[in-house]
Structure formats: structure tokens, C-alpha cells
């Protein structure tokens, strides 16, 4: 079961613009894999990603609206 959060995050990207990590509530989470993307606009998308952080591995759903990112949901992996 997932947790609905809808909280702002600070996303990190590599030089090619790929999502590599994000910071949320003072912790950093590395994006291991982008599992799926939803939405038709490059500025308004949802990314389902597998992440690794201090608490282990999880699946997160991140929303992007222009340059603003939000952690929408987090699921146990």
C-alpha cells in the first residue's frame, strides 16, 4: 500500500537532463531506474521510479510541473 504525500522535493539531474536523485525531508534518494512515465507534456509529467535511500529500496511517484517537482506517492519495494 502506498502513502499519498504530495510534498515538494529538490530534484537532481545529470548533464544530459536525466533524473538521478532527489532530496526530501533532509534525506537524499538515488534514482536507480525510471519504471514508467505518465502524461503527454515534457513539463507536466509523472515519473514512477525505483529509489535507494538510507531506509532501503522503495518505489516513488514523482510529479513534475515545469521546474517544480513533488513527491506524490511512495510505496514499499
C-alpha positions in Angstrom: 0.0 0.0 0.0 1.3 3.5 -0.8 1.4 6.7 1.1 0.0 9.9 -0.5 2.3 12.7 0.3 2.3 15.4 -2.4 5.3 17.2 -0.9 7.9 19.4 -2.7 11.3 17.8 -3.4 14.6 19.1 -4.9 15.4 17.0 -8.0 18.9 16.4 -9.2 19.8 15.7 -12.9 22.9 14.6 -14.8 24.3 16.9 -17.6 22.0 15.2 -20.1 19.0 16.2 -18.1 18.1 12.7 -16.7 16.7 12.5 -13.2 19.4 11.0 -10.9 18.3 11.7 -7.3 16.1 13.9 -5.2 16.1 15.4 -1.7 13.0 15.1 0.6 12.8 16.0 4.3 16.5 16.3 4.6 17.4 12.9 3.1 18.8 12.1 -0.4 17.4 9.3 -2.5 19.2 8.0 -5.6 17.0 7.1 -8.6 18.0 3.6 -9.7 15.6 3.3 -12.5 12.7 5.1 -14.1 9.9 2.5 -14.3 7.2 4.4 -16.1 6.2 7.9 -17.1 2.7 9.3 -17.5 1.5 12.5 -19.1 1.9 14.0 -22.6 3.8 17.2 -21.9 7.5 17.3 -21.0 6.7 20.0 -18.5 3.8 18.1 -16.9 4.7 14.5 -16.2 4.6 11.8 -13.5 7.5 9.5 -13.1 7.4 6.2 -11.3 10.9 5.4 -10.1 12.8 2.9 -8.0 14.9 4.7 -5.4 17.5 3.8 -2.8 17.9 5.8 0.4 19.0 5.3 4.0 15.9 3.2 4.7 16.4 0.9 1.7 14.7 0.5 -1.6 11.3 1.9 -2.5 9.1 2.9 -5.5 8.2 6.5 -5.6 5.9 8.5 -7.9 7.3 12.0 -8.7 5.3 14.8 -10.3 6.9 17.4 -12.4 5.2 20.7 -13.4 7.7 22.8 -15.3 10.7 23.1 -12.9 8.7 22.2 -9.8 8.9 18.6 -8.5 6.7 16.9 -5.9 6.8 13.5 -4.2 3.3 12.3 -4.9 3.3 8.7 -3.5 5.9 6.3 -2.0 5.5 2.5 -2.0 7.4 -0.2 -0.2 9.5 -2.2 -2.7 
